[in-house]
Amino acid sequence: MRLFLLACISVLPLAGCEKSSNTSITRTRANGVDTLYSKGTVADGEARFQCIASSSGQCHYLVLDPACSTDAACAKPALRRFAVAVGQAEAMRDLPEGFRQCVSQDPIEQCHRE
């Protein structure tokens, strides 16, 4: 019985462990009004893209290979291209670790700004 209690006590601290997460916020404003406000979170292998505000009514996302940069054109095609309506979120699994993402209020072909 003592051994069982000791085993239970040693496992309890692990029950409260939380895996790390990564969050990115993209927010642009004009005249005090959000023209784009998006929140992206990656936790426990799931990426969640939340469109909080957009002047077009949708947030347009590009998900890029980890080898690509959001600052320059990339020879590799986007892994995913999708839109999320304001007030909605899209969740997806199986994206490669370290993927890059960018978001805009309008459809975009590449992430970098010219």
C-alpha positions as CSV (number, residue, x, y, z in Angstrom):
1,M,0.0,0.0,0.0
2,R,2.8,2.4,0.8
3,L,4.4,1.7,-2.5
4,F,1.1,2.4,-4.3
5,L,0.7,5.8,-2.5
6,L,4.3,6.8,-3.2
7,A,3.7,6.0,-6.9
8,C,0.5,8.1,-7.0
9,I,2.2,11.0,-5.3
10,S,5.1,11.0,-7.7
11,V,2.7,11.0,-10.7
12,L,0.5,13.9,-9.5
13,P,3.0,16.7,-10.4
14,L,3.0,15.4,-14.0
15,A,-0.8,15.8,-14.2
16,G,-0.5,19.6,-14.1
17,C,2.1,19.8,-16.8
18,E,1.2,21.8,-19.9
19,K,3.0,21.6,-23.2
20,S,4.4,24.8,-24.5
21,S,2.5,26.9,-26.9
22,N,3.3,29.6,-29.4
23,T,1.1,32.6,-30.1
24,S,1.4,35.3,-32.8
25,I,-0.8,38.4,-33.1
26,T,-1.1,40.5,-36.3
27,R,-2.9,43.8,-35.8
28,T,-3.2,46.8,-38.1
29,R,-5.2,49.9,-37.4
30,A,-6.3,53.0,-39.4
31,N,-7.9,56.0,-37.7
32,G,-8.2,54.0,-34.5
33,V,-10.1,51.2,-36.1
34,D,-8.8,47.6,-36.6
35,T,-8.3,46.9,-40.3
36,L,-6.9,43.5,-39.4
37,Y,-6.6,41.6,-36.1
38,S,-5.7,38.0,-36.1
39,K,-4.4,35.6,-33.5
40,G,-2.5,32.4,-34.3
41,T,-1.8,29.8,-31.7
42,V,0.1,26.5,-31.9
43,A,-0.3,24.1,-28.9
44,D,-0.1,20.4,-28.6
45,G,0.3,19.9,-32.3
46,E,-2.7,21.9,-33.3
47,A,-2.6,25.3,-35.1
48,R,-5.5,27.6,-34.5
49,F,-6.1,30.7,-36.7
50,Q,-8.6,33.2,-35.2
51,C,-9.9,36.1,-37.2
52,I,-10.9,38.8,-34.7
53,A,-11.4,41.8,-37.1
54,S,-10.8,42.5,-40.8
55,S,-12.0,45.4,-43.0
56,S,-12.9,42.9,-45.7
57,G,-14.9,40.6,-43.4
58,Q,-12.3,37.8,-43.7
59,C,-8.7,37.1,-42.7
60,H,-6.7,35.5,-45.6
61,Y,-3.9,33.2,-44.4
62,L,-0.9,31.6,-46.1
63,V,0.9,28.8,-44.3
64,L,4.5,28.4,-45.5
65,D,7.1,25.7,-45.3
66,P,9.5,26.2,-42.4
67,A,12.3,26.8,-44.9
68,C,10.5,29.9,-46.3
69,S,10.6,33.4,-44.9
70,T,7.7,35.7,-44.7
71,D,10.0,38.6,-45.8
72,A,10.9,37.2,-49.3
73,A,9.5,35.1,-52.1
74,C,9.9,31.4,-51.7
75,A,10.3,28.7,-54.4
76,K,8.1,26.3,-52.4
77,P,4.4,26.7,-52.8
78,A,2.3,27.6,-49.8
79,L,1.3,24.6,-47.6
80,R,-2.2,26.0,-47.1
81,R,-4.1,28.9,-48.3
82,F,-7.5,29.7,-46.7
83,A,-9.8,32.4,-45.4
84,V,-11.6,32.7,-42.0
85,A,-14.6,34.9,-41.5
86,V,-14.5,37.6,-38.7
87,G,-15.4,36.0,-35.4
88,Q,-14.5,32.5,-36.5
89,A,-11.4,30.3,-36.2
90,E,-9.9,27.5,-38.2
91,A,-7.9,24.7,-36.5
92,M,-5.6,22.3,-38.2
93,R,-3.2,19.5,-37.3
94,D,-0.2,17.9,-39.0
95,L,1.5,21.2,-40.0
96,P,5.3,20.9,-40.0
97,E,7.0,22.1,-36.9
98,G,8.3,25.7,-37.4
99,F,5.9,26.5,-40.2
100,R,5.5,30.2,-41.1
101,Q,2.3,32.1,-41.5
102,C,1.1,35.4,-42.7
103,V,-2.3,37.0,-42.8
104,S,-4.0,39.9,-44.6
105,Q,-7.4,41.4,-44.9
106,D,-7.2,40.7,-48.7
107,P,-6.2,37.6,-50.6
108,I,-2.5,37.4,-51.0
109,E,-0.1,35.4,-53.2
110,Q,3.0,35.9,-51.0
111,C,3.7,37.2,-47.5
112,H,6.3,39.8,-48.0
113,R,5.3,43.4,-48.4
114,E,6.7,45.3,-51.4
